[in-house]
């Protein structure tokens, strides 16, 4: 039965795409608080920076335990957490083994090797943008295309398939935006698609990541077909979805703060630090990935009983005044931009290096090519698409 006295999770967005206004008070007074989930279950939501780090590094809080009978659920019916093959939903030695197999493809050096190609794609998209109608939709025609184009090339999927990949992704990462049946259909369709890609790459291997994974092994233990298929899906979905939202949200906030956009235009050397500040200030989501306590434990002075759900909201942590000075201010020259946008601990995003290069390429190329870029509508008129694991605008109309 629902408890209307508890905060309802996910909390409603603040104005102008800002984080839920309640986060600020919760961080200072009650960084671990009980919330009501859409399923009717309750869980503990964690919002403080140090508390989120502690929750994400505690192996007694398990993603795999979400699939145990009677486990706390975010929504009724199957969702993202029910997929046992998703890397984020695995724990233990099997999870560590899969990460070891894919990590060589995502080293900082490998990410840098992609920078020139990512910038080339960004220029091509801007060429198309400037040749099209105005105002242009910076989300639909730039932010939503760049990351999926990049990951298609990296993995070895046809770039022309990016529309269907985006459709499957929206369903796979849905919380309330799609039905359980739609989510299951997307899982089945995407698995069949990647299995077909694997068969093609076995016949005609290339320099792409999927070809590499087909031959990858760890102490002579190769990936089996199921692991290959789901790693492929993980890479194609996780490899672009959060980056799409990160680019869109960051560009919205930059253009909502035109003085910050101008600073970035005038001083390209600010780009690496500005990217970290934008990940802090405008992360790709306002929710967290729930874990289940596998035993009784203490979290920041709060007792967590075995079987309880814990939601570390890593994106709330970036506004914690205990870690960041003036956290409600966007400052592209900031030097203390502490954030957890890529997670922490054993589930830290393996593709963080590539994502950073994509973000830098997106912001830097736009600043160079379209220095007079500005919102074509009042910032308050931009609508936000909810019901997904990530947060993005429906559209981002711009002029220059």
C-alpha positions in Angstrom: 0.0 0.0 0.0 1.3 3.5 -0.9 2.4 5.8 1.9 1.5 9.3 0.8 3.6 10.8 3.7 6.8 9.7 2.0 8.5 11.5 -0.9 7.4 10.0 -4.2 10.4 8.7 -6.2 11.5 9.8 -8.7 11.1 13.3 -7.3 9.8 15.9 -9.7 12.3 18.0 -11.6 12.9 21.6 -10.6 12.2 24.5 -13.0 14.4 24.9 -16.1 15.6 21.2 -16.0 17.2 21.7 -12.6 17.5 18.8 -10.1 14.6 18.2 -7.8 14.4 21.2 -5.4 14.1 18.8 -2.4 17.6 17.4 -3.0 19.3 20.4 -1.4 17.4 20.1 1.9 17.8 16.3 2.0 21.5 16.5 1.4 22.0 18.8 4.4 19.4 17.3 6.8 18.7 13.8 5.7 21.1 12.4 3.0 19.6 8.9 3.5 15.8 9.1 3.4 13.0 6.7 2.8 11.0 7.2 -0.4 7.9 5.6 -2.1 8.6 3.9 -5.4 6.1 3.7 -8.4 5.7 0.0 -7.6 4.3 0.7 -4.2 7.5 -0.5 -2.4 9.8 1.7 -0.4 13.5 2.2 -0.5 16.2 4.4 0.9 17.3 7.3 -1.4 20.9 8.6 -0.9 21.7 12.2 -2.0 24.9 13.3 -0.3 28.2 13.1 -2.1 30.1 11.1 0.6 27.0 8.9 1.3 26.5 8.1 -2.4 30.2 7.1 -2.7 29.9 4.9 0.4 26.8 3.2 -1.0 28.3 2.6 -4.5 31.5 1.1 -3.1 29.7 -1.2 -0.6 29.6 -4.7 -2.1 26.8 -5.6 0.4 24.6 -3.5 -1.7 23.9 -5.7 -4.8 22.4 -5.1 -8.2 22.2 -8.8 -8.8 20.0 -9.2 -5.7 17.2 -7.2 -7.5 16.3 -10.4 -9.3 15.7 -12.4 -6.1 12.1 -13.5 -5.5 10.3 -10.8 -3.5 13.0 -8.2 -4.0 12.0 -4.5 -3.8 11.0 -3.2 -7.2 11.1 0.3 -8.8 8.1 -0.4 -11.1 5.6 -3.2 -11.5 6.5 -5.6 -14.3 9.9 -6.3 -15.8 12.3 -3.4 -16.2 16.0 -2.7 -16.8 17.0 -4.3 -13.6 15.6 -7.7 -14.5 18.0 -8.4 -17.3 20.7 -10.8 -15.8 22.9 -10.3 -18.8 23.3 -6.5 -18.5 26.8 -5.7 -17.1 25.3 -3.2 -14.6 23.1 -5.9 -13.1 26.0 -8.4 -12.4 28.2 -8.8 -9.4 31.2 -10.8 -8.3 33.8 -12.7 -10.3 31.7 -13.0 -13.4 31.2 -9.2 -13.6 34.9 -8.6 -13.0 35.9 -11.1 -15.7 33.6 -9.3 -18.3 35.0 -5.9 -17.4 38.6 -7.2 -17.8 37.7 -8.4 -21.3 36.3 -5.1 -22.5 38.5 -2.6 -20.6 41.5 -2.7 -23.1 39.2 -1.1 -25.6 38.4 1.9 -23.4 41.7 3.0 -22.0 42.4 6.8 -22.1 44.9 6.2 -24.9 42.3 4.3 -27.0 39.8 7.1 -26.3 42.3 9.7 -27.6 42.7 7.8 -30.8 39.1 8.4 -31.5 39.2 12.2 -30.9 39.9 13.2 -34.5 37.2 11.0 -35.9 34.6 12.2 -33.3 35.5 15.8 -34.2 35.1 15.0 -37.9 31.6 13.6 -37.2 30.7 16.7 -35.2 31.8 18.9 -38.1 29.6 16.9 -40.5 26.6 17.2 -38.3 27.1 21.0 -37.9 27.4 21.2 -41.7 24.0 19.5 -42.0 22.6 21.7 -39.2 23.7 25.0 -40.9 22.3 23.8 -44.2 18.9 23.1 -42.8 15.9 25.1 -41.5 16.2 27.5 -38.6 15.6 27.5 -35.8 17.4 24.2 -35.7 16.9 21.4 -33.2 20.2 21.0 -31.5 19.0 17.9 -29.6 17.5 15.9 -32.4 20.0 16.8 -35.1 23.2 17.0 -33.1 23.3 15.7 -29.5 21.1 12.7 -30.2 23.1 11.7 -33.3 26.8 12.2 -32.4 27.1 9.5 -29.7 25.1 6.8 -31.5 27.1 7.5 -34.7 30.4 7.1 -32.7 29.4 3.9 -30.9 28.1 2.4 -34.2 31.5 2.9 -35.7 33.4 1.7 -32.6 31.3 -1.5 -32.2 31.0 -2.2 -35.9 27.2 -1.6 -36.4 26.0 0.1 -39.6 25.6 3.8 -38.9 22.3 3.8 -40.9 20.8 1.5 -38.2 21.1 4.3 -35.6 17.4 5.2 -35.6 16.4 1.6 -34.7 19.1 1.5 -32.0 17.8 4.7 -30.5 14.2 3.3 -30.5 15.3 0.1 -28.7 17.4 2.1 -26.3 14.5 4.4 -25.2 12.5 1.3 -24.4 15.3 -0.6 -22.7 16.0 2.3 -20.3 12.4 3.1 -19.7 11.1 3.4 -16.2 7.5 4.5 -16.8 7.6 5.8 -20.4 7.0 2.3 -21.9 5.1 -0.8 -20.9 6.8 -4.0 -19.7 5.8 -5.6 -22.9 7.5 -2.9 -25.0 10.6 -3.3 -22.9 10.7 -7.1 -23.3 10.2 -6.7 -27.1 13.1 -4.3 -27.3 15.3 -6.7 -25.4 14.4 -9.5 -27.8 14.7 -7.5 -31.0 18.0 -5.9 -30.0 19.4 -9.3 -29.0 18.5 -10.8 -32.4 20.1 -7.8 -34.1 23.4 -8.1 -32.3 23.5 -11.8 -32.8 23.2 -11.1 -36.5 26.1 -8.6 -36.3 28.2 -11.2 -34.5 27.6 -13.7 -37.3 28.6 -11.1 -39.9 31.8 -10.2 -38.0 32.8 -13.8 -37.7 32.7 -14.1 -41.4 34.3 -10.7 -42.1 36.2 -9.5 -39.0 37.4 -5.9 -38.9 39.1 -3.5 -36.6 35.9 -2.8 -34.7 35.2 -3.6 -31.0 32.8 -6.4 -31.8 35.4 -8.3 -33.8 37.8 -7.8 -31.0 35.4 -9.2 -28.4 34.7 -12.3 -30.6 38.4 -13.2 -30.1 38.8 -11.8 -26.6 39.8 -14.2 -23.9 40.8 -14.2 -20.3 43.2 -17.0 -19.2 41.9 -19.0 -22.3 38.3 -18.4 -21.3 36.6 -16.8 -24.2 33.2 -15.0 -24.2 30.3 -17.4 -25.0 27.5 -16.4 -27.4 25.2 -15.1 -24.7 27.9 -12.9 -23.2 29.0 -11.7 -26.6 25.4 -10.7 -27.5 24.7 -8.9 -24.3 28.1 -7.1 -24.2 27.2 -5.9 -27.7 23.9 -4.6 -26.5 25.5 -3.0 -23.4 28.0 -1.2 -25.6 25.5 0.0 -28.2 22.9 1.1 -25.5 25.1 2.3 -22.6 27.7 3.5 -25.1 25.5 6.3 -26.3 22.3 6.9 -24.2 23.9 8.7 -21.2 26.2 10.7 -23.5 23.2 11.9 -25.6 21.6 13.2 -22.4 24.8 14.7 -21.1 25.4 16.6 -24.3 21.8 17.9 -24.5 21.6 18.9 -20.9 25.0 20.6 -20.9 24.2 22.6 -24.1 20.9 23.7 -22.6 22.6 25.0 -19.5 25.4 26.6 -21.4 23.0 28.5 -23.6 20.8 29.3 -20.6 23.9 30.9 -19.1 25.2 32.8 -22.2 28.1 34.4 -20.2 29.4 30.8 -19.6 29.0 29.9 -23.3 31.0 33.1 -24.2 33.8 32.2 -21.8 34.1 28.8 -23.4 34.0 30.3 -26.9 36.7 32.8 -26.0 39.0 30.4 -24.2 39.1 26.8 -25.6 41.7 25.9 -23.0 38.8 25.8 -20.5 37.2 22.8 -22.3 38.5 19.9 -20.2 37.6 21.5 -16.9 34.3 22.9 -18.3 33.3 19.4 -19.3 33.7 18.2 -15.7 31.8 21.2 -14.5 28.9 20.4 -16.9 28.9 16.8 -15.8 28.6 18.0 -12.2 26.0 20.7 -12.9 23.9 19.0 -15.6 24.4 15.2 -15.4 22.6 12.9 -17.7 20.0 11.8 -15.2 18.3 12.7 -11.9 17.7 9.1 -10.7 19.9 6.3 -9.4 20.3 2.6 -9.9 18.8 0.7 -6.9 20.7 -2.0 -5.0 19.5 -4.5 -2.5 21.2 -5.0 0.9 22.4 -8.6 1.2 22.9 -8.2 4.9 22.2 -5.7 7.7 24.5 -2.7 7.4 25.0 0.9 8.5 25.0 3.7 5.9 26.0 7.2 7.2 24.4 6.4 10.5 21.2 4.9 9.0 20.4 1.3 9.6 19.8 -0.7 6.4 18.1 -4.0 7.0 18.8 -7.1 4.8 16.5 -7.0 1.8 16.0 -3.2 1.8 16.5 -1.2 -1.4 19.0 1.6 -1.5 19.1 4.1 -4.3 22.4 6.1 -4.5 21.5 9.1 -6.6 25.0 9.8 -8.0 23.7 12.8 -9.9 22.4 14.5 -6.7 25.9 14.4 -5.3 27.3 17.1 -7.6 25.4 19.8 -5.8 26.7 18.9 -2.4 28.0 22.1 -0.7 30.3 19.9 1.5 32.3 19.1 -1.6 31.8 22.0 -4.0 31.8 25.7 -3.4 28.7 27.5 -4.5 27.3 24.3 -6.0 24.2 26.0 -7.5 26.4 28.2 -9.7 27.6 27.0 -13.2 31.2 28.1 -13.6 33.1 26.7 -16.6 36.4 27.8 -15.0 35.7 25.9 -11.8 38.6 23.9 -10.3 36.6 21.9 -7.7 34.0 20.2 -10.0 33.6 17.0 -7.9 30.9 14.7 -9.4 29.9 11.1 -9.7 28.3 11.2 -13.1 30.2 8.1 -14.2 29.5 6.2 -11.0 32.0 4.9 -8.4 33.4 1.6 -7.3 33.2 -1.7 -9.2 30.4 -0.3 -11.4 32.3 2.7 -12.5 31.5 3.4 -16.2 34.2 1.6 -18.4 33.5 4.0 -21.2 34.1 7.2 -19.2 37.2 8.1 -21.3 35.4 7.9 -24.6 32.4 9.8 -23.2 34.7 12.6 -22.1 36.2 12.9 -25.5 32.8 13.0 -27.1 31.6 15.7 -24.8 34.7 17.8 -25.3 34.4 17.3 -29.1 30.7 18.3 -29.0 31.2 21.5 -27.0 34.5 22.5 -28.6 33.4 22.0 -32.2 30.2 23.9 -31.6 32.0 26.8 -29.9 34.4 27.0 -32.8 31.8 26.7 -35.6 28.8 28.5 -34.1 30.1 31.0 -31.5 26.9 33.0 -31.6 24.8 29.9 -30.8 21.8 30.8 -28.6 18.4 29.4 -27.5 15.6 30.2 -30.0 12.9 30.1 -27.3 12.8 31.2 -23.7 14.6 28.7 -21.5 11.5 27.9 -19.5 9.7 26.8 -22.7 12.1 23.8 -23.3 10.2 20.6 -22.3 11.8 17.7 -20.7 11.2 14.0 -21.5 10.7 11.9 -18.4 10.1 8.3 -17.6 13.5 7.2 -18.7 16.7 6.4 -16.8 18.3 9.4 -18.4 16.9 13.0 -18.8 16.8 15.0 -22.0 14.8 17.8 -23.7 12.1 16.9 -26.2 13.8 19.4 -28.5 16.4 22.2 -28.2 15.6 25.0 -30.6 18.6 27.2 -31.4 19.6 30.1 -33.6 23.1 31.6 -34.4 
